[in-house]
Amino acid sequence: MADTRSIVAGVGRGVLAGVAGTAAMTVYQLAVARARGKPLSTPVPRTWADAPAPAQVAKRAADAVGKGRKITKKQVPLLTNVLHWAYGVGWGAAYGGVAAAVGSNAIEGGLAFGTGVWAASYGELVPLGIYKPPWAYPVEEVALDLSYHLVYGMAVAGAYASLR
């Protein structure tokens, strides 16, 4: 069993690994967008429903605490970026804490972790009405989304292992 100091150190390494994983995922997402001829930057949406999921989450959180009117659609690109990175770094910290406590194999741990984060995103966003259940999307779209998260998971696990 790991002691508290090693778990705290693991969380710290996990934060750094989360940065690396989010960077790897972002590069992969941008490469896919470029290959598909899609814009590489987040546009200002016409409506909030057209905004990417991270910005919609930020808007809902702001609405819940009464600050929603202060957030505009022009802030969507920034909100999307900030929430994307915060989510990735946060999950990296969680990975680090668990890996320090129970250990982790970089390959198996990375694949399991990436799959878990992918599943968690649906578990969080479907009840909010931001995503539909995965079976409501074309298989190719779900597979691509899963691949983004597998890249993220493998990069987090690999970075964590290299920092140990």
Rosetta blueprint (number, residue, H / E / L):
1 M L
2 A L
3 D L
4 T H
5 R H
6 S H
7 I H
8 V H
9 A H
10 G H
11 V H
12 G H
13 R H
14 G H
15 V H
16 L H
17 A H
18 G H
19 V H
20 A H
21 G H
22 T H
23 A H
24 A H
25 M H
26 T H
27 V H
28 Y H
29 Q H
30 L H
31 A H
32 V H
33 A H
34 R H
35 A H
36 R L
37 G L
38 K L
39 P L
40 L L
41 S L
42 T L
43 P L
44 V L
45 P L
46 R L
47 T L
48 W H
49 A H
50 D H
51 A L
52 P L
53 A H
54 P H
55 A H
56 Q H
57 V H
58 A H
59 K H
60 R H
61 A H
62 A H
63 D H
64 A H
65 V L
66 G L
67 K L
68 G H
69 R H
70 K H
71 I L
72 T L
73 K H
74 K H
75 Q H
76 V H
77 P H
78 L H
79 L H
80 T H
81 N H
82 V H
83 L H
84 H H
85 W H
86 A H
87 Y H
88 G H
89 V H
90 G H
91 W H
92 G H
93 A H
94 A H
95 Y H
96 G H
97 G H
98 V H
99 A H
100 A H
101 A H
102 V H
103 G L
104 S L
105 N L
106 A H
107 I H
108 E H
109 G H
110 G H
111 L H
112 A H
113 F H
114 G H
115 T H
116 G H
117 V H
118 W H
119 A H
120 A H
121 S H
122 Y H
123 G H
124 E H
125 L H
126 V L
127 P L
128 L L
129 G L
130 I L
131 Y L
132 K L
133 P L
134 P H
135 W H
136 A H
137 Y L
138 P L
139 V H
140 E H
141 E H
142 V H
143 A H
144 L H
145 D H
146 L H
147 S H
148 Y H
149 H H
150 L H
151 V H
152 Y H
153 G H
154 M H
155 A H
156 V H
157 A H
158 G H
159 A H
160 Y H
161 A H
162 S H
163 L H
164 R L
